[in-house]
């Protein structure tokens, strides 16, 4: 049963005190060892009740919190579109992981994420048996049928499979999210960001044309200007959010621009929702809470991974400001 905006936004308001604080994050970042960083995390409410013995088991906590967040969205989201927006990417990623394991010999368990709308075991069964009708989702089915054609070709590359599922994911998101103004805006902006990222990194114009997603607000002409690094051609008519991404795509300092681009990609929804985050008659507060929780999970993964790999000096420049 769909919850009212007032009820759903009241629920998230009561949970805002459970976030890991900036102070705790700073202590984790400054920790001398991964064990010390984990000890600080265990003082918080993050993954409360789940015990791990070493910092190298951090994915158990992260997986628990991700599943908990998705279940929370399923149970409390005031609109179906918001559930689609957050859950569908997990489904498409997990189906893609099993498909790549078939054609590329990759271990799918290294790429599987939390369950979206389909259980992992169900996805594995349907993909392995090629029972694509078992997916009650025409976009997933279309992606899998297209994958079969691709899989019959020699020398398949991982990015070909990735783009195939990304393309169908966004077709699904456009259809599922268009009836709500906020989710529609988020999907369109995500498509624009993905296309700017492609234009930023594309080795050729042909690659850009082949990897461009449809459904965004940016024209192919604008994306071509980004690809050509034309700094004078496209900034005047862009939204403030997209302007920031384009400026990074045009930056001379590529290494720094790539890092800042990925950070902004993870945090921009908070800026996009700024005017709606206190509007209790919309999905703004609920969506804002979910995005903040996602950022929290990503920051903990970042901090612990870098500590575990003796790269703690790089944490600060990649930390996502919430």
Buried (B, 14 or more C-beta within 10 A) or exposed (E): EEBEBEEBBBBBBEEEEEBBEEEBBEBBBEBEEBEBBBBBBBEBEBBEEBEBEEBEBBEBBBBBBBBBBBEBBEEBBBBBBBBBBBBBBBBBBBBBBBBBBBBEEBEBEEBBBBBBBBEBEEBBEBBEEEEBEBBEBEBBBBBBEBBEEBBEEEEBEEEBBBBBBBBBBBBBBBBBBBEBEBBBBBBBBBBBBBBBBBBBBBEEEEBBBEBBBEBBBBEEEBBBBBBEEEBEBBBEEBEEBBBBBBBBBBBEEEEEBBBBBBBBBBBBBBEBBEEBBEBBEBBBBBBBBBBBBBBBBBBBBBBBBBBBEEEBEEBEEBBBEB
